Amino acid sequence: MPNADIEPYLQHLAVERHLAARTLTLYRAALTQLHTAALADGVALREAQPHHVRHWMAGLRAQHLAPRSIALALSAWRGLYRWWGQRGEVNHNPLDGLRAPKAPKPLPKALSVDQAVALADQGGRPRVGHDNEALRTRDHAVVELLYGCGLRIGELVALDAMASAQSSGWIDRAERSAHVLGKGGKRRSVPVGSAAAAALERWLQMRAEMARGDEPALFVSQRGARLSASQVRARLAQLARAAGLPTHVHPHMLRHSFASHLLQSSGDLRAVQELLGHANITTTQIYTKLDHQHLARVYDAAHPRAKRR
């Protein structure tokens, strides 16, 4: 347990900051580590200097903690000293300027081409307990747009059936393109492929059966209002299970799949950057690593010299 000096800060986090119970547990553990390290070195916490904290941080590394665990511990420590500083109990924060080790960014998860196609095909099939043809048609169009255009979930649900002065996004059926408002208020137009265009046309023929008379949204729920992101996630998860996919599928995974498959086929990083709406090409470059992973799996599975004895 942390000492009595630390308990008031934990109470502050719980009562005034309303931190979740799990977060409080993690912070308590981190502050316990801080207290134990300071006690072992005979240092009063309020008198700690930057070199003390660097030494205690080295102790965390010696425990082989993951970079994210170390970052969380430093966040808890920094917060304590900041709070003490606001209360006039310390005149400096010994963690100022101290950076946590960088955690390796996990690669985005993408479906294989066969899995993505199976998911899209599943969207238009009748399912037990889901025999509403309009819903099936809508779900099929949703999957085709997510995978065929690489849209973010927020961009998808913001689409209107027709352009208007209030629209942040819409489908141009004549040009077969989706006009969306992406991150940072950046607009872009994405081509709508033949499969997605055909699925959209089928949905638009049935949309009036579900949409309220004044509802501009392209995709609507059974209540006739704009479909929400959470509803899309739930429907997509159902489709993935029905298609027998061995992984949890979420909307952003289809965006990753769009980018990965397009890059595998074209190798045109700049074009993929434009289609995804990335402001910085370094964000897009992560998909080259996915492409390399794909090639490595093909090599390991097929090359006679790849298999280790």
VEXTOR-58493 format. One record per residue (C-alpha): residue number from 1; residue in three letters; x, y, z. Coordinates in nm, 4 decimals. Layout:
NUNU,seq,type,u,v,w
NUNU,NUM,ALA,X,Y,Z
...
This chain:
NUNU,seq,type,u,v,w
NUNU,1,MET,0.0000,0.0000,0.0000
NUNU,2,PRO,0.1255,0.3515,-0.0709
NUNU,3,ASN,0.2032,0.5624,0.2322
NUNU,4,ALA,-0.0267,0.8248,0.3781
NUNU,5,ASP,0.1297,1.0972,0.1606
NUNU,6,ILE,0.0116,0.9257,-0.1557
NUNU,7,GLU,-0.3381,0.8272,-0.0452
NUNU,8,PRO,-0.4802,1.1829,-0.0806
NUNU,9,TYR,-0.3717,1.1864,-0.4463
NUNU,10,LEU,-0.5439,0.8550,-0.5112
NUNU,11,GLN,-0.8576,0.9932,-0.3487
NUNU,12,HIS,-0.8308,1.2978,-0.5730
NUNU,13,LEU,-0.8132,1.0726,-0.8794
NUNU,14,ALA,-1.1121,0.8702,-0.7664
NUNU,15,VAL,-1.3409,1.1504,-0.6468
NUNU,16,GLU,-1.2492,1.4558,-0.8539
NUNU,17,ARG,-1.1029,1.3005,-1.1701
NUNU,18,HIS,-1.3447,1.0053,-1.1717
NUNU,19,LEU,-1.0820,0.7603,-1.2938
NUNU,20,ALA,-1.2043,0.4107,-1.3673
NUNU,21,ALA,-1.1476,0.1430,-1.1055
NUNU,22,ARG,-0.9026,-0.0435,-1.3299
NUNU,23,THR,-0.6995,0.2732,-1.3907
NUNU,24,LEU,-0.6920,0.3479,-1.0183
NUNU,25,THR,-0.5627,-0.0028,-0.9516
NUNU,26,LEU,-0.2821,0.0474,-1.2038
NUNU,27,TYR,-0.1962,0.3904,-1.0616
NUNU,28,ARG,-0.1922,0.2541,-0.7088
NUNU,29,ALA,0.0506,-0.0191,-0.8149
NUNU,30,ALA,0.2742,0.2368,-0.9908
NUNU,31,LEU,0.2796,0.4696,-0.6911
NUNU,32,THR,0.3557,0.1744,-0.4658
NUNU,33,GLN,0.6604,0.1045,-0.6835
NUNU,34,LEU,0.7631,0.4694,-0.6509
NUNU,35,HIS,0.7271,0.4633,-0.2744
NUNU,36,THR,0.9192,0.1358,-0.2430
NUNU,37,ALA,1.2058,0.2624,-0.4629
NUNU,38,ALA,1.2336,0.5906,-0.2712
NUNU,39,LEU,1.2256,0.4061,0.0622
NUNU,40,ALA,1.5032,0.1710,-0.0514
NUNU,41,ASP,1.7229,0.4696,-0.1430
NUNU,42,GLY,1.6358,0.6634,0.1718
NUNU,43,VAL,1.4880,0.9511,-0.0285
NUNU,44,ALA,1.1806,1.1459,0.0812
NUNU,45,LEU,0.9421,1.1567,-0.2113
NUNU,46,ARG,0.8931,1.5330,-0.1944
NUNU,47,GLU,1.2700,1.5813,-0.2101
NUNU,48,ALA,1.3305,1.3556,-0.5104
NUNU,49,GLN,1.5534,1.4922,-0.7876
NUNU,50,PRO,1.5610,1.4011,-1.1584
NUNU,51,HIS,1.8597,1.1683,-1.1088
NUNU,52,HIS,1.6629,0.9764,-0.8449
NUNU,53,VAL,1.3712,0.9297,-1.0829
NUNU,54,ARG,1.6002,0.8170,-1.3660
NUNU,55,HIS,1.7460,0.5575,-1.1305
NUNU,56,TRP,1.3989,0.4362,-1.0316
NUNU,57,MET,1.2971,0.4247,-1.3964
NUNU,58,ALA,1.6015,0.2063,-1.4641
NUNU,59,GLY,1.4679,-0.0228,-1.1938
NUNU,60,LEU,1.1456,-0.0607,-1.3902
NUNU,61,ARG,1.3446,-0.1536,-1.6994
NUNU,62,ALA,1.5397,-0.4096,-1.4958
NUNU,63,GLN,1.2075,-0.5776,-1.4143
NUNU,64,HIS,1.1606,-0.6281,-1.7907
NUNU,65,LEU,0.8377,-0.4323,-1.7895
NUNU,66,ALA,0.6868,-0.3545,-2.1282
NUNU,67,PRO,0.7361,0.0013,-2.2557
NUNU,68,ARG,0.3655,0.0719,-2.2125
NUNU,69,SER,0.3780,-0.0397,-1.8481
NUNU,70,ILE,0.6741,0.1900,-1.7867
NUNU,71,ALA,0.4926,0.4760,-1.9603
NUNU,72,LEU,0.1888,0.4241,-1.7379
NUNU,73,ALA,0.4065,0.4223,-1.4242
NUNU,74,LEU,0.5771,0.7456,-1.5269
NUNU,75,SER,0.2382,0.9021,-1.5978
NUNU,76,ALA,0.1244,0.8143,-1.2462
NUNU,77,TRP,0.4447,0.9504,-1.0937
NUNU,78,ARG,0.4318,1.2692,-1.3006
NUNU,79,GLY,0.0696,1.3245,-1.2032
NUNU,80,LEU,0.1504,1.2938,-0.8341
NUNU,81,TYR,0.4266,1.5558,-0.8497
NUNU,82,ARG,0.2117,1.7857,-1.0638
NUNU,83,TRP,-0.0654,1.7643,-0.8050
NUNU,84,TRP,0.1768,1.8315,-0.5237
NUNU,85,GLY,0.3108,2.1294,-0.7205
NUNU,86,GLN,-0.0383,2.2746,-0.7603
NUNU,87,ARG,-0.0833,2.2470,-0.3835
NUNU,88,GLY,0.2543,2.4105,-0.3169
NUNU,89,GLU,0.3985,2.0965,-0.1597
NUNU,90,VAL,0.6939,2.0723,-0.4016
NUNU,91,ASN,0.8738,2.3417,-0.5985
NUNU,92,HIS,0.9613,2.1290,-0.9014
NUNU,93,ASN,0.8544,1.8147,-1.0843
NUNU,94,PRO,1.1490,1.5729,-1.1078
NUNU,95,LEU,0.9837,1.4011,-1.4034
NUNU,96,ASP,0.9810,1.7101,-1.6265
NUNU,97,GLY,1.1666,1.6254,-1.9457
NUNU,98,LEU,1.1787,1.2546,-1.8693
NUNU,99,ARG,1.0376,1.0466,-2.1537
NUNU,100,ALA,0.9041,0.6965,-2.1440
NUNU,101,PRO,1.0580,0.4396,-2.3799
NUNU,102,LYS,0.8803,0.4222,-2.7128
NUNU,103,ALA,0.6505,0.1262,-2.7457
NUNU,104,PRO,0.6576,-0.0497,-3.0819
NUNU,105,LYS,0.3419,0.0256,-3.2726
NUNU,106,PRO,0.1470,-0.2903,-3.3481
NUNU,107,LEU,0.0790,-0.3455,-3.7148
NUNU,108,PRO,-0.2829,-0.2993,-3.8178
NUNU,109,LYS,-0.4747,-0.6210,-3.8634
NUNU,110,ALA,-0.6069,-0.6892,-4.2099
NUNU,111,LEU,-0.8145,-0.9668,-4.3591
NUNU,112,SER,-0.6847,-1.1769,-4.6427
NUNU,113,VAL,-0.8373,-1.1131,-4.9840
NUNU,114,ASP,-1.0397,-1.4344,-4.9603
NUNU,115,GLN,-1.1692,-1.3398,-4.6143
NUNU,116,ALA,-1.2671,-0.9898,-4.7241
NUNU,117,VAL,-1.4517,-1.1235,-5.0284
NUNU,118,ALA,-1.6247,-1.3891,-4.8164
NUNU,119,LEU,-1.7391,-1.1193,-4.5731
NUNU,120,ALA,-1.8713,-0.9005,-4.8534
NUNU,121,ASP,-2.0531,-1.1949,-5.0101
NUNU,122,GLN,-2.2006,-1.2896,-4.6737
NUNU,123,GLY,-2.3584,-0.9452,-4.6472
NUNU,124,GLY,-2.6080,-1.0236,-4.9194
NUNU,125,ARG,-2.7033,-1.3740,-4.8126
NUNU,126,PRO,-3.0164,-1.4659,-4.6146
NUNU,127,ARG,-2.9392,-1.5499,-4.2512
NUNU,128,VAL,-3.1399,-1.7390,-3.9941
NUNU,129,GLY,-3.3290,-1.4880,-3.7843
NUNU,130,HIS,-3.2367,-1.2068,-4.0227
NUNU,131,ASP,-3.4707,-1.2550,-4.3181
NUNU,132,ASN,-3.5366,-0.8842,-4.3752
NUNU,133,GLU,-3.4273,-0.8264,-4.7346
NUNU,134,ALA,-3.3821,-0.4513,-4.6884
NUNU,135,LEU,-3.1483,-0.5083,-4.3926
NUNU,136,ARG,-2.9464,-0.7639,-4.5852
NUNU,137,THR,-2.9173,-0.5254,-4.8785
NUNU,138,ARG,-2.8118,-0.2403,-4.6508
NUNU,139,ASP,-2.5512,-0.4534,-4.4716
NUNU,140,HIS,-2.4104,-0.5708,-4.8032
NUNU,141,ALA,-2.3711,-0.2101,-4.9226
NUNU,142,VAL,-2.2074,-0.1121,-4.5916
NUNU,143,VAL,-1.9450,-0.3863,-4.6181
NUNU,144,GLU,-1.8783,-0.3161,-4.9855
NUNU,145,LEU,-1.8226,0.0549,-4.9139
NUNU,146,LEU,-1.5988,-0.0051,-4.6120
NUNU,147,TYR,-1.3822,-0.2537,-4.7987
NUNU,148,GLY,-1.4150,-0.1095,-5.1492
NUNU,149,CYS,-1.3473,0.2540,-5.0553
NUNU,150,GLY,-1.1411,0.2279,-4.7357
NUNU,151,LEU,-1.3739,0.4618,-4.5478
NUNU,152,ARG,-1.3457,0.5326,-4.1785
NUNU,153,ILE,-1.6543,0.4335,-3.9807
NUNU,154,GLY,-1.7320,0.7989,-3.9044
NUNU,155,GLU,-1.7088,0.8864,-4.2736
NUNU,156,LEU,-1.9414,0.6011,-4.3658
NUNU,157,VAL,-2.2214,0.6825,-4.1211
NUNU,158,ALA,-2.2006,1.0541,-4.2098
NUNU,159,LEU,-2.2798,0.9868,-4.5767
NUNU,160,ASP,-2.6043,1.1297,-4.7099
NUNU,161,ALA,-2.8025,0.9775,-4.9933
NUNU,162,MET,-2.7838,1.3080,-5.1818
NUNU,163,ALA,-2.5597,1.6140,-5.1579
NUNU,164,SER,-2.6952,1.9186,-4.9782
NUNU,165,ALA,-2.5633,2.2324,-4.8127
NUNU,166,GLN,-2.5665,2.0498,-4.4772
NUNU,167,SER,-2.3981,1.7303,-4.6004
NUNU,168,SER,-2.0552,1.6412,-4.4716
NUNU,169,GLY,-2.0436,1.3442,-4.7086
NUNU,170,TRP,-2.2454,1.2006,-4.9933
NUNU,171,ILE,-2.2449,0.9530,-5.2812
NUNU,172,ASP,-2.2260,1.0786,-5.6388
NUNU,173,ARG,-2.3973,0.8017,-5.8305
NUNU,174,ALA,-2.3220,0.9527,-6.1722
NUNU,175,GLU,-1.9490,0.9793,-6.1047
NUNU,176,ARG,-1.9464,0.6644,-5.8889
NUNU,177,SER,-1.7551,0.8365,-5.6121
NUNU,178,ALA,-1.7880,0.8937,-5.2390
NUNU,179,HIS,-1.7225,1.2447,-5.1107
NUNU,180,VAL,-1.6254,1.2420,-4.7440
NUNU,181,LEU,-1.5022,1.4755,-4.4740
NUNU,182,GLY,-1.2040,1.3124,-4.3067
NUNU,183,LYS,-0.9821,1.3925,-4.0126
NUNU,184,GLY,-0.8843,1.7540,-3.9703
NUNU,185,GLY,-1.1742,1.8657,-4.1872
NUNU,186,LYS,-0.9962,1.7370,-4.4969
NUNU,187,ARG,-1.2260,1.6535,-4.7862
NUNU,188,ARG,-1.1514,1.3791,-5.0346
NUNU,189,SER,-1.3260,1.1857,-5.3094
NUNU,190,VAL,-1.2901,0.8087,-5.3337
NUNU,191,PRO,-1.3878,0.6017,-5.6379
NUNU,192,VAL,-1.6698,0.3537,-5.5797
NUNU,193,GLY,-1.5898,0.0233,-5.7484
NUNU,194,SER,-1.8361,-0.1788,-5.9517
NUNU,195,ALA,-1.9215,-0.4226,-5.6702
NUNU,196,ALA,-1.9843,-0.1421,-5.4209
NUNU,197,ALA,-2.1788,0.0608,-5.6802
NUNU,198,ALA,-2.4040,-0.2342,-5.7589
NUNU,199,ALA,-2.4645,-0.3016,-5.3870
NUNU,200,LEU,-2.5447,0.0671,-5.3340
NUNU,201,GLU,-2.7937,0.0743,-5.6190
NUNU,202,ARG,-2.9772,-0.2249,-5.4740
NUNU,203,TRP,-2.9855,-0.0585,-5.1319
NUNU,204,LEU,-3.1058,0.2756,-5.2672
NUNU,205,GLN,-3.3971,0.0992,-5.4343
NUNU,206,MET,-3.5026,-0.0318,-5.0904
NUNU,207,ARG,-3.3940,0.2563,-4.8690
NUNU,208,ALA,-3.7362,0.4222,-4.8793
NUNU,209,GLU,-3.8826,0.1170,-4.7040
NUNU,210,MET,-3.6799,0.1995,-4.3908
NUNU,211,ALA,-3.5880,0.5693,-4.3988
NUNU,212,ARG,-3.8046,0.8410,-4.2498
NUNU,213,GLY,-3.9352,1.0876,-4.5019
NUNU,214,ASP,-3.6998,1.3683,-4.3936
NUNU,215,GLU,-3.3941,1.1531,-4.3116
NUNU,216,PRO,-3.0974,1.2478,-4.5362
NUNU,217,ALA,-2.8674,0.9650,-4.4218
NUNU,218,LEU,-2.7574,0.7104,-4.6790
NUNU,219,PHE,-2.7674,0.4265,-4.4263
NUNU,220,VAL,-3.0534,0.4083,-4.1781
NUNU,221,SER,-3.1572,0.1776,-3.8968
NUNU,222,GLN,-3.4844,-0.0099,-3.8694
NUNU,223,ARG,-3.6224,0.2954,-3.6915
NUNU,224,GLY,-3.5547,0.5041,-3.9993
NUNU,225,ALA,-3.2845,0.7249,-3.8449
NUNU,226,ARG,-2.9166,0.7527,-3.9377
NUNU,227,LEU,-2.7259,0.4333,-3.8649
NUNU,228,SER,-2.4774,0.4739,-3.5789
NUNU,229,ALA,-2.1162,0.3586,-3.5665
NUNU,230,SER,-2.1957,0.1129,-3.2851
NUNU,231,GLN,-2.4752,-0.0399,-3.4910
NUNU,232,VAL,-2.2389,-0.0878,-3.7847
NUNU,233,ARG,-1.9831,-0.2547,-3.5578
NUNU,234,ALA,-2.2443,-0.4945,-3.4217
NUNU,235,ARG,-2.3776,-0.5878,-3.7662
NUNU,236,LEU,-2.0269,-0.6361,-3.9022
NUNU,237,ALA,-1.9384,-0.8680,-3.6140
NUNU,238,GLN,-2.2511,-1.0741,-3.6878
NUNU,239,LEU,-2.1617,-1.0993,-4.0565
NUNU,240,ALA,-1.8073,-1.2070,-3.9749
NUNU,241,ARG,-1.9317,-1.4852,-3.7488
NUNU,242,ALA,-2.1816,-1.5970,-4.0132
NUNU,243,ALA,-1.9025,-1.6022,-4.2724
NUNU,244,GLY,-1.6926,-1.8222,-4.0412
NUNU,245,LEU,-1.4034,-1.5778,-4.0183
NUNU,246,PRO,-1.1516,-1.6805,-3.7502
NUNU,247,THR,-1.1027,-1.3297,-3.6133
NUNU,248,HIS,-1.3004,-1.0432,-3.4633
NUNU,249,VAL,-1.3779,-0.8061,-3.7492
NUNU,250,HIS,-1.4316,-0.4350,-3.6902
NUNU,251,PRO,-1.4887,-0.1555,-3.9430
NUNU,252,HIS,-1.1315,-0.0244,-3.9331
NUNU,253,MET,-1.0045,-0.3716,-4.0203
NUNU,254,LEU,-1.1782,-0.3359,-4.3569
NUNU,255,ARG,-1.0012,-0.0017,-4.4079
NUNU,256,HIS,-0.6715,-0.1756,-4.3300
NUNU,257,SER,-0.7636,-0.4551,-4.5714
NUNU,258,PHE,-0.8482,-0.2026,-4.8435
NUNU,259,ALA,-0.5088,-0.0335,-4.8063
NUNU,260,SER,-0.3079,-0.3535,-4.7759
NUNU,261,HIS,-0.4681,-0.5264,-5.0745
NUNU,262,LEU,-0.4452,-0.2157,-5.2916
NUNU,263,LEU,-0.0785,-0.1708,-5.2056
NUNU,264,GLN,-0.0037,-0.5387,-5.2724
NUNU,265,SER,-0.1569,-0.5076,-5.6180
NUNU,266,SER,-0.0353,-0.1631,-5.7228
NUNU,267,GLY,0.2700,-0.0788,-5.5134
NUNU,268,ASP,0.1642,0.2862,-5.5475
NUNU,269,LEU,0.2101,0.4287,-5.1976
NUNU,270,ARG,0.1165,0.7852,-5.2956
NUNU,271,ALA,-0.2120,0.6759,-5.4509
NUNU,272,VAL,-0.3021,0.4735,-5.1405
NUNU,273,GLN,-0.2170,0.7755,-4.9252
NUNU,274,GLU,-0.4592,0.9920,-5.1242
NUNU,275,LEU,-0.7370,0.7331,-5.1142
NUNU,276,LEU,-0.7026,0.6904,-4.7381
NUNU,277,GLY,-0.6801,1.0642,-4.6750
NUNU,278,HIS,-0.3554,1.0433,-4.4789
NUNU,279,ALA,-0.1936,1.3818,-4.4266
NUNU,280,ASN,0.1503,1.2234,-4.3863
NUNU,281,ILE,0.2825,0.9423,-4.6028
NUNU,282,THR,0.4608,0.7883,-4.3042
NUNU,283,THR,0.1153,0.6877,-4.1776
NUNU,284,THR,0.0554,0.5017,-4.5034
NUNU,285,GLN,0.3980,0.3371,-4.5015
NUNU,286,ILE,0.2925,0.1021,-4.2230
NUNU,287,TYR,0.1022,-0.0933,-4.4883
NUNU,288,THR,0.4296,-0.1720,-4.6648
NUNU,289,LYS,0.5184,-0.3729,-4.3536
NUNU,290,LEU,0.1907,-0.5604,-4.3828
NUNU,291,ASP,0.2752,-0.6294,-4.7459
NUNU,292,HIS,0.6176,-0.7594,-4.6397
NUNU,293,GLN,0.4540,-0.9856,-4.3810
NUNU,294,HIS,0.2268,-1.1255,-4.6519
NUNU,295,LEU,0.5225,-1.1979,-4.8790
NUNU,296,ALA,0.7128,-1.3571,-4.5909
NUNU,297,ARG,0.4194,-1.5908,-4.5174
NUNU,298,VAL,0.4006,-1.6899,-4.8843
NUNU,299,TYR,0.7754,-1.7574,-4.8845
NUNU,300,ASP,0.7630,-1.9608,-4.5627
NUNU,301,ALA,0.4754,-2.1700,-4.6942
NUNU,302,ALA,0.6033,-2.2289,-5.0463
NUNU,303,HIS,0.9819,-2.2090,-5.0753
NUNU,304,PRO,1.1645,-2.5432,-5.0256
NUNU,305,ARG,1.4505,-2.3681,-4.8437
NUNU,306,ALA,1.2230,-2.1718,-4.6096
NUNU,307,LYS,1.1314,-2.4633,-4.3860
NUNU,308,ARG,1.3658,-2.5119,-4.0944
NUNU,309,ARG,1.4718,-2.8653,-4.0084
